[in-house]
Amino acid sequence: MIDTIKGYIFLNKYRRSDFKELLKDSRKSITKYGYTKTMNLSNFKITISFENHEPYKLSFNGSLPKFYHGNNLIHLDWSTTKDAIQELSDNLNVDISKAVLTRVDFGVNIPLNHHVYEYTESLLAFPRLVTMRFRDSVTFFNKIDSRNFIFYDKVKELNKRRGRTENNLPYNLKENILRYEIQLKKNLKIRFGIKKVRVKDLFRDTVQNKLVDYWFKGYEKVEKMALGTDPDYMLKEYNGLQKYMSYHGLERLGYDRVIGKISEQNFEVKNSRVKRSKMRGSIKKLLKEVEENGLDKGILDELNNKIIYIKDYILLNKSVPYFNSEKDLEKYY
């Protein structure tokens, strides 16, 4: 569901006195045409720009569920998203629903049967995107940073924040929870087919359906393989030892590293690009063969089924998602 939003609104009819309380704990910075005052409002970064000592623009960036619930383990459904935006507007004394939206994150927390790293290790690559791995997380992104697809261990991330920004969280959660979210940071008007995307447009059916579509199709495009399978059947084939050793070499070095090394090579052949493409194709063919012959595909089957279930029965039907309230969390303590 909706998580981080970022945007701005011009303050044509507002005066400095309208933000007297809000500005009490602000930090001032001098700019070319005036100054800004920045403050933190329950996990939201708020910046008001001034010219001639009068406010002319308010910028915001933050997580709606963290603002509303104190954490983003509990989801916001579409009704409570409206409530959160209204509460943010009340705190700022500005109607944020009319603000221009420049970024929106959309994510779901998914309870799973095994350790999260077993799933994130199975997510190998995304076509035409860069892969970044850190411990139990994997991020697929493009170099202009306009969109990210992120998978990580939600419980570990929450525990890192203990005693800082997360409040009233059950830190003794026993569940394995994978967080999968997309971050759309640029070109929102093109993605949603709206000339100027505003916060209130998040409640259009067309925008909500496109968010679900980006989320689901993003997962579908990820190249997946449950690395760790031992394809000993290969040893019985012709040249099977070479394939068997190649697979375990790939497992040890890591898919990202091997693909990266191939991409760096400049072979002394007529068409180096074609040779690199064929080598990458050989790796994908090897992984596909192992996957098709593997006895244990339970991890990816489980994740695939849960992603489909979330799309069909929760997101598209606008039902209550996992972790919609504190009561939903009790069975995971």
C-alpha positions in Angstrom: 0.0 0.0 0.0 1.0 3.7 -0.1 4.1 4.4 2.0 6.4 7.4 1.2 5.1 10.4 -0.6 7.0 13.4 -1.7 5.8 16.7 -3.2 5.1 20.4 -2.9 2.4 23.0 -2.8 2.6 26.8 -3.4 1.4 29.0 -0.5 -0.1 31.9 -2.4 -2.7 32.8 0.2 -0.7 32.0 3.3 1.2 34.2 5.8 4.1 33.5 8.1 1.7 33.7 11.1 -0.2 30.6 9.7 2.8 28.5 10.5 3.8 30.0 13.8 3.5 26.8 15.9 5.0 24.6 13.2 8.1 26.8 12.8 9.0 26.7 16.5 11.5 23.9 16.2 12.6 24.5 12.7 16.1 24.9 11.2 16.9 27.9 9.0 19.0 27.9 5.9 19.8 30.9 3.7 19.0 30.6 -0.1 19.7 32.8 -3.1 16.2 34.4 -3.0 15.5 34.2 0.7 15.6 31.3 3.2 14.0 28.0 4.1 12.9 26.6 7.4 12.9 22.8 7.8 11.4 20.7 10.6 10.5 17.1 11.3 6.8 16.3 11.8 6.3 12.7 13.0 8.7 11.2 10.4 7.8 13.8 7.7 10.5 16.2 6.6 8.7 19.6 6.0 10.5 22.5 4.4 8.9 25.9 3.9 10.6 28.4 1.5 10.3 32.1 2.2 10.8 35.2 0.0 10.6 38.7 1.5 9.9 36.9 4.8 6.6 35.4 3.5 6.1 31.7 2.8 5.7 30.8 -0.9 6.2 27.0 -1.1 5.9 24.0 1.2 7.7 20.7 0.4 7.2 17.4 2.2 8.8 14.0 2.1 7.9 11.1 4.4 6.2 7.8 5.1 2.4 8.1 5.6 2.1 4.9 7.7 5.0 6.0 9.9 3.3 9.3 10.4 -0.1 7.8 11.0 0.7 4.6 12.9 4.3 5.3 14.1 5.6 2.5 11.8 5.1 1.0 8.3 4.6 -2.6 9.4 0.9 -1.8 9.7 -0.4 -1.0 6.3 -2.7 1.8 5.3 -5.7 0.7 3.2 -7.2 3.3 0.9 -9.6 4.6 3.6 -6.9 5.1 6.2 -4.6 6.6 3.6 -7.2 9.4 3.2 -7.4 9.8 7.0 -3.5 10.0 7.2 -3.4 12.7 4.5 -6.2 14.6 6.2 -4.3 14.4 9.5 -1.1 15.6 7.8 -3.1 18.5 6.3 -4.5 19.4 9.7 -1.0 19.4 11.3 0.4 21.7 8.5 -2.7 23.8 8.2 -2.4 23.2 4.4 -4.6 21.0 2.2 -2.0 18.4 1.1 -4.5 16.6 -1.1 -4.0 19.5 -3.6 -0.2 19.3 -3.6 1.8 18.2 -6.6 3.2 14.6 -6.1 6.8 13.9 -7.3 7.3 10.5 -5.7 5.2 7.6 -4.4 6.2 4.3 -2.8 3.9 1.3 -2.9 4.7 -1.8 -0.8 3.3 -4.8 1.0 4.7 -6.8 3.9 4.5 -10.6 3.1 4.6 -13.3 5.9 6.6 -16.3 4.6 7.5 -19.8 5.8 11.3 -19.6 5.7 14.1 -17.1 6.4 13.8 -14.0 4.2 17.3 -14.4 2.8 16.3 -17.6 1.1 13.8 -15.7 -1.0 16.0 -12.6 -1.6 18.9 -14.8 -2.8 16.5 -16.4 -5.3 15.9 -13.0 -6.9 18.8 -12.8 -9.4 18.3 -9.9 -11.7 15.9 -7.5 -13.5 16.1 -6.7 -17.2 18.0 -3.4 -17.9 18.2 -2.6 -14.2 21.2 -2.6 -11.9 21.3 -5.0 -9.0 22.5 -4.1 -5.5 22.6 -6.6 -2.7 23.2 -5.9 1.0 22.8 -8.7 3.5 19.2 -9.8 3.3 18.1 -7.2 0.9 18.2 -6.8 -2.9 17.4 -3.6 -4.9 16.9 -3.3 -8.6 17.2 0.2 -9.9 18.2 2.3 -13.0 21.0 4.7 -13.0 18.8 7.8 -13.3 17.1 6.7 -10.1 13.5 7.0 -11.5 12.3 3.7 -10.2 13.4 1.1 -7.7 12.2 -2.4 -6.8 13.2 -3.4 -3.3 13.0 -6.7 -1.3 14.2 -6.9 2.3 13.7 -8.4 5.7 11.1 -6.2 7.4 11.6 -7.5 10.9 15.3 -6.9 10.8 14.8 -3.4 9.5 12.3 -2.6 12.3 14.6 -4.0 14.9 17.4 -1.7 13.7 15.2 1.3 14.5 14.3 0.2 18.0 14.5 3.2 20.4 14.7 5.7 17.5 11.9 6.5 15.1 9.6 3.4 15.4 7.2 3.5 18.3 5.0 0.8 20.0 6.3 -2.0 17.8 6.3 -5.7 18.7 10.0 -6.3 18.4 9.6 -9.9 19.4 7.9 -10.7 16.1 8.5 -14.3 15.2 7.3 -14.2 11.6 9.5 -14.1 8.6 8.3 -11.0 6.8 9.5 -10.0 3.3 8.9 -6.3 2.4 8.4 -5.8 -1.4 8.0 -2.2 -2.5 8.3 -0.1 -5.6 9.5 3.4 -5.6 8.4 5.7 -8.4 10.6 8.8 -8.1 10.2 10.6 -11.5 8.0 10.9 -14.5 4.7 10.3 -12.6 2.7 12.2 -15.2 3.8 9.7 -17.8 3.3 6.7 -15.6 -0.2 7.7 -14.6 -1.3 9.6 -17.8 -2.0 12.7 -15.8 -0.7 16.2 -16.8 0.2 17.1 -13.2 -0.2 14.4 -10.6 -1.5 15.6 -7.2 -1.9 13.7 -3.9 -5.7 13.5 -4.4 -5.1 11.5 -7.6 -3.9 8.6 -5.5 -7.6 7.9 -5.0 -8.5 7.5 -8.6 -9.2 3.9 -9.6 -7.0 4.3 -12.7 -4.0 5.4 -10.6 -4.6 2.7 -7.9 -4.8 0.0 -10.6 -1.6 1.2 -12.3 0.2 1.1 -8.9 -0.9 -2.5 -8.4 0.1 -3.3 -12.0 3.6 -1.8 -11.6 4.0 -3.7 -8.3 2.9 -7.0 -9.7 4.6 -6.8 -13.1 7.8 -5.6 -11.5 7.9 -8.9 -9.5 7.1 -10.9 -12.6 10.0 -9.4 -14.5 12.6 -10.4 -11.9 14.7 -13.4 -13.0 14.4 -16.0 -10.2 16.2 -19.2 -9.3 16.4 -21.0 -6.0 20.2 -21.2 -5.9 21.4 -23.9 -3.6 19.9 -26.9 -5.4 22.4 -29.7 -6.0 21.9 -30.8 -9.6 23.8 -34.1 -9.2 21.7 -35.6 -12.1 24.1 -33.6 -14.4 27.0 -36.0 -13.5 25.3 -38.7 -15.5 25.1 -36.6 -18.7 27.7 -36.2 -21.4 30.0 -33.3 -20.3 28.0 -33.3 -17.1 30.9 -32.7 -14.8 31.6 -29.4 -16.6 28.0 -28.3 -16.2 27.9 -29.5 -12.6 31.0 -27.5 -11.7 29.8 -24.5 -13.6 26.6 -24.4 -11.6 28.3 -24.6 -8.2 30.9 -22.0 -9.4 28.0 -19.7 -10.2 26.4 -20.4 -6.9 29.6 -19.6 -5.0 30.6 -16.5 -6.9 27.1 -15.1 -7.2 25.0 -14.5 -10.3 25.5 -10.7 -10.1 29.3 -11.0 -10.0 29.5 -13.4 -12.9 27.1 -11.4 -15.1 29.1 -8.2 -14.2 32.4 -9.8 -15.1 31.1 -10.9 -18.5 29.7 -7.4 -19.2 33.2 -5.9 -18.5 35.0 -8.1 -21.1 36.1 -6.9 -24.5 36.8 -10.0 -26.5 39.1 -10.0 -29.6 36.4 -11.2 -31.9 34.4 -9.6 -34.7 31.4 -8.8 -32.5 32.3 -8.7 -28.8 28.7 -7.7 -27.9 27.3 -10.9 -29.4 29.8 -13.1 -27.6 28.9 -11.5 -24.2 25.2 -12.0 -25.0 25.8 -15.7 -25.8 27.7 -16.2 -22.5 24.9 -14.6 -20.5 22.4 -16.8 -22.4 24.4 -19.9 -21.5 24.2 -19.0 -17.8 20.4 -18.4 -18.0 20.0 -21.7 -19.9 21.9 -23.5 -17.2 19.8 -22.0 -14.4 16.6 -22.8 -16.2 17.6 -26.4 -16.6 18.4 -26.7 -13.0 15.1 -25.1 -12.0 13.1 -27.4 -14.3 14.8 -30.5 -12.9 15.1 -29.4 -9.3 13.1 -31.4 -6.7 12.5 -28.5 -4.3 11.0 -25.4 -5.8 8.8 -24.7 -2.7 10.3 -21.3 -1.9 9.6 -19.7 -5.2 6.2 -21.4 -5.5 5.2 -20.0 -2.1 6.4 -16.5 -3.0 4.8 -16.6 -6.4 1.5 -17.8 -5.0 1.4 -15.1 -2.3 2.2 -12.3 -4.7 -0.7 -13.4 -7.0 -3.0 -13.8 -4.0 -2.2 -10.3 -2.7 -2.8 -8.8 -6.2 -6.0 -10.6 -6.9 -7.7 -10.7 -3.6 -6.3 -7.8 -1.6 -5.0 -5.0 -3.9 -7.4 -5.2 -6.8 -10.4 -5.9 -4.6 -9.3 -3.2 -2.2 -9.7 -5.6 0.7 -8.0 -5.1 4.1 -4.3 -6.2 3.6 -2.0 -8.1 6.0 -1.1 -6.1 9.1 -3.9 -3.6 8.9 -4.1 -2.9 12.7 -2.4 -3.7 16.0 -4.8 -6.7 16.4 -3.5 -8.2 13.2 -0.1 -8.3 14.7 -1.0 -10.3 17.8 -0.7 -13.8 16.2 2.8 -12.9 15.0 4.2 -12.0 18.5 
